[in-house]
């Protein structure tokens, strides 16, 4: 079975696994206060050119989104997100569970704009309504598109004008950086806080939260503990991030994933396949006749994105650190056969 379902089902990248094995017997302080976590946090601050940033390590993406947004907002404040945003669609109301409404806005390409943000704030001007306070974006987005540095700066300017926080879910930040023109310092300059995703970029598990805005830093670990987000064996997170951030491995993994996905996209276009959106990242969204999708399901693992009119379906193919050129060639061969039957 050819595997293009996601970029997190495989275990750890060999360099990460080696680091975990090599340090397996280490005995350190717990709860993320160990030398490994401290070193990884310092590396992230250096990469971001943000020496005063606070860096915290989490096990997973929903955990960090729920904890961060819950900590950053007052009870009557709300988050703004694209309708496809992860906190709207795939986190089982985790943010709402803490009492914070998520205002989801239409964004066909997965990206918010200053105009859509401004419209949302203007529509919530009464004391009988929630107060928009935080703009949530994902980069890459849930449909594989990427915010450029200019777009991030425009969002930052709009947030400053409207008194909003800008938070970036970077579960696939490696892919976004490798495909776009915004590096780590760009995110630190534009965002009040953002995550550096590890689970989908070579780690067994792990996300790093970078809090740039000093006003959001006090007592954050208290909030983490309350949310059950402080890992006793926290050094396991630090060890993994140390390994993947060494020698530019983090971005090398992401660039390779992107290259394989784009090679697949080129091959599919050559076969006449259309796409839901133009995505430069490791997620692509081809559209097939339903009968082709049924055949693909017998030979490849993938996700259904959405059903479309005229007996068509958009599906998602994702490449991970374990994907190979042979996988791409094999999938193209299957698609070609099914399209010509």
C-alpha positions in Angstrom: 0.0 0.0 0.0 1.4 3.4 -1.0 1.2 5.8 1.9 0.3 9.4 1.3 -2.2 9.8 4.2 -0.2 12.2 6.4 3.3 13.2 7.5 3.2 12.0 11.1 2.4 8.3 11.1 6.0 7.2 10.5 8.2 7.0 13.6 11.2 9.3 14.2 13.7 10.4 11.6 16.9 8.3 12.2 18.8 11.3 13.6 16.1 11.9 16.1 15.8 8.2 17.0 19.6 8.0 17.4 19.6 11.0 19.8 16.8 9.4 21.9 18.6 6.1 22.1 22.0 7.8 22.9 20.4 9.8 25.8 18.0 7.1 27.0 19.7 6.5 30.3 20.3 10.2 31.1 18.8 11.3 34.4 17.8 15.0 34.5 15.4 17.4 36.1 11.9 16.8 34.9 9.1 18.9 33.4 11.0 20.6 30.7 13.5 22.3 33.0 16.4 20.1 32.0 19.6 21.0 30.1 18.3 19.4 26.9 15.2 21.6 26.8 17.2 24.6 27.8 19.6 24.0 24.9 16.9 23.4 22.4 15.0 26.6 23.5 18.2 28.6 23.2 18.7 27.2 19.6 15.2 28.3 18.7 15.7 31.8 20.1 18.9 32.1 18.1 17.3 30.9 14.9 14.5 33.3 15.4 16.8 36.2 16.4 14.5 36.6 19.4 16.7 36.4 22.5 13.9 37.4 24.9 11.4 35.0 23.6 10.0 32.3 25.9 10.1 28.8 24.5 7.9 26.0 25.8 7.7 22.4 24.6 4.4 20.4 24.2 3.5 16.9 23.1 1.0 17.8 20.4 -0.6 20.5 18.3 -4.1 20.6 19.8 -2.6 20.7 23.3 -0.5 23.7 22.5 -3.3 25.6 20.6 -5.7 25.0 23.4 -3.3 26.0 26.1 -1.9 29.1 24.3 -5.2 30.5 23.2 -6.7 29.9 26.6 -3.9 31.6 28.3 -3.8 34.6 25.9 -7.5 35.5 26.0 -9.8 37.0 28.6 -13.1 35.1 29.1 -15.1 37.3 26.8 -12.5 37.4 24.0 -12.6 35.4 20.8 -10.2 34.0 18.1 -10.5 34.7 14.4 -9.7 31.9 12.0 -10.2 30.8 8.4 -13.1 28.4 8.1 -10.7 25.6 7.2 -8.5 26.4 10.3 -7.4 23.5 12.4 -9.0 25.0 15.6 -12.3 25.2 13.7 -12.4 21.8 12.0 -10.1 19.3 13.6 -9.8 20.0 17.4 -13.2 18.9 18.6 -14.0 22.3 20.0 -10.9 22.4 22.2 -10.7 26.2 22.2 -14.4 26.6 22.7 -14.2 24.2 25.7 -12.3 26.9 27.5 -15.1 29.4 26.7 -13.5 31.2 23.8 -15.6 31.4 20.6 -13.8 30.9 17.3 -15.1 33.2 14.6 -14.5 31.3 11.4 -14.2 33.4 8.2 -14.4 32.3 4.5 -11.0 31.8 3.0 -11.0 29.7 -0.2 -7.2 29.5 -0.3 -7.0 28.9 3.5 -5.5 32.4 4.1 -6.9 35.3 6.1 -6.4 38.8 4.9 -6.4 42.2 6.6 -9.8 43.0 5.0 -11.5 39.8 6.4 -10.0 40.5 9.8 -11.2 44.0 9.8 -14.7 43.0 8.7 -14.9 40.5 11.6 -13.9 43.1 14.2 -16.4 45.6 12.8 -19.2 43.1 13.0 -18.5 42.5 16.7 -18.9 46.0 18.2 -21.5 45.4 21.0 -21.1 44.4 24.6 -23.6 41.7 23.9 -21.1 40.0 21.6 -17.7 38.4 22.0 -14.7 40.7 21.4 -12.3 39.5 18.7 -8.8 39.6 20.2 -6.6 36.9 18.5 -6.0 36.1 14.9 -5.2 32.4 14.4 -3.4 31.4 11.2 -1.8 28.2 10.1 1.4 28.1 8.0 1.3 26.0 5.9 -2.5 26.3 5.8 -4.8 23.3 6.0 -5.0 23.4 2.2 -1.3 23.5 1.7 -1.0 27.2 0.8 1.7 29.4 2.3 1.7 32.9 3.7 4.4 35.0 2.2 6.5 37.4 4.4 4.6 40.3 2.8 1.3 38.7 3.8 2.5 38.1 7.3 3.7 41.7 7.6 0.3 42.9 6.3 -1.5 40.8 9.0 0.8 42.2 11.6 0.1 45.8 10.6 -3.7 45.0 10.6 -3.5 43.4 14.1 -1.5 46.4 15.4 -4.2 48.8 14.0 -7.0 46.7 15.5 -5.4 45.8 18.8 -5.3 42.1 18.0 -2.8 39.3 18.8 -1.4 37.3 15.9 -0.8 33.6 16.6 0.6 31.2 14.0 0.0 27.4 14.2 3.2 26.1 12.8 2.5 22.4 12.8 4.0 22.4 9.3 6.2 25.4 9.7 9.2 23.6 8.2 7.3 23.1 5.0 6.1 26.7 5.0 9.7 28.1 5.5 11.1 25.7 2.9 8.4 26.7 0.3 8.1 30.4 1.1 10.2 33.5 1.7 9.7 33.9 5.5 12.3 32.4 7.7 12.3 31.9 11.5 13.1 35.6 12.2 10.2 36.7 10.0 7.7 34.7 12.2 9.3 36.2 15.4 9.0 39.7 14.0 5.4 39.3 12.8 3.7 37.1 15.4 3.0 37.5 19.1 3.5 33.8 19.4 3.9 30.8 17.0 4.7 27.2 17.1 7.5 25.2 15.5 6.0 21.9 14.6 7.9 18.7 15.2 5.4 15.9 15.0 4.9 16.5 11.3 8.6 17.1 10.6 10.6 14.1 11.8 9.9 13.9 15.5 8.2 11.1 17.3 6.1 13.8 18.9 6.6 17.4 20.0 5.8 21.1 19.3 7.7 24.1 20.4 5.7 27.3 21.3 7.6 30.5 20.9 6.1 33.4 22.8 7.6 36.7 21.5 5.3 39.2 23.2 6.6 39.7 26.7 3.1 40.6 28.0 2.0 37.0 27.2 4.9 35.3 29.0 4.2 35.6 32.8 2.6 32.6 34.5 2.4 30.6 31.2 3.9 27.5 32.8 1.1 27.7 35.4 -1.4 27.5 32.6 0.5 24.6 31.0 0.3 22.7 34.3 -3.4 23.4 34.7 -4.0 22.0 31.2 -2.0 18.9 31.8 0.6 20.0 29.3 3.8 19.7 31.4 5.5 16.4 30.6 7.3 14.8 33.4 9.9 13.3 31.0 10.2 16.7 29.3 13.8 16.1 28.3 12.4 13.8 25.5 11.1 16.8 23.8 14.3 18.8 24.2 16.4 15.9 22.9 14.3 15.6 19.8 14.3 19.3 19.0 18.1 19.5 19.6 18.6 16.7 17.1 16.3 18.0 14.4 17.5 21.6 14.6 21.2 20.5 14.3 22.9 21.1 11.0 19.7 22.5 9.4 18.1 19.1 9.4 14.7 20.5 10.3 14.5 22.5 7.0 16.2 19.8 5.0 13.5 17.3 5.9 10.8 19.9 5.0 12.5 20.8 1.7 12.7 17.1 0.7 9.0 16.6 1.6 8.0 19.6 -0.5 10.1 18.5 -3.4 8.5 15.0 -3.5 5.0 16.5 -3.3 5.7 18.9 -6.1 7.2 16.2 -8.2 3.9 14.3 -7.7 1.9 17.4 -8.6 3.9 17.8 -11.8 3.3 14.2 -12.8 -0.5 14.5 -12.0 -0.8 17.7 -14.1 0.9 15.9 -17.0 -1.9 13.3 -16.7 -4.6 16.1 -17.0 -5.5 16.1 -13.2 -6.9 19.4 -11.8 -6.3 20.7 -8.3 -8.4 22.3 -5.6 -5.7 25.0 -4.9 -2.2 25.7 -6.0 -0.1 24.4 -3.1 3.7 24.7 -3.0 4.1 22.6 0.1 4.1 18.9 1.1 0.3 18.8 0.9 -1.4 18.6 -2.5 -5.1 18.4 -3.4 -5.9 16.7 -6.7 -9.4 16.2 -8.0 -10.5 12.8 -9.5 -13.6 11.1 -10.8 -15.2 9.1 -8.0 -14.5 5.8 -9.8 -10.8 6.7 -9.9 -10.9 7.5 -6.1 -12.5 4.1 -5.5 -9.7 2.4 -7.3 -7.0 4.4 -5.6 -8.4 3.4 -2.2 -7.4 -0.2 -2.9 -3.8 0.7 -3.6 -2.9 3.9 -1.7 -3.6 5.5 1.6 -4.8 9.1 1.6 -7.5 11.4 3.0 -10.7 12.6 1.4 -10.8 16.4 1.4 -14.3 17.1 0.0 -16.9 15.7 -2.3 -17.5 17.8 -5.5 -20.3 18.0 -8.0 -20.4 15.9 -11.1 -19.2 12.7 -9.3 -15.8 14.1 -8.5 -13.8 14.1 -5.2 -10.9 16.2 -4.0 -8.4 14.1 -2.1 -5.2 15.0 -0.1 -1.8 13.5 -0.8 0.9 14.3 1.8 4.6 13.4 1.8 6.6 12.8 5.0 10.2 12.3 5.9 9.9 8.6 5.1 8.5 9.2 1.5 10.6 8.2 -1.4 10.9 9.0 -5.1 9.8 5.4 -5.7 6.6 6.0 -3.8 5.9 9.0 -6.0 6.6 7.0 -9.2 4.5 4.2 -8.0 1.5 6.4 -7.2 1.8 8.1 -10.6 1.8 4.7 -12.3 -1.4 3.7 -10.4 -3.2 7.0 -11.3 -2.2 6.7 -14.9 -3.6 3.2 -15.1 -6.8 4.1 -13.4 -7.4 7.1 -15.6 -7.0 5.1 -18.7 -9.2 2.2 -17.7 
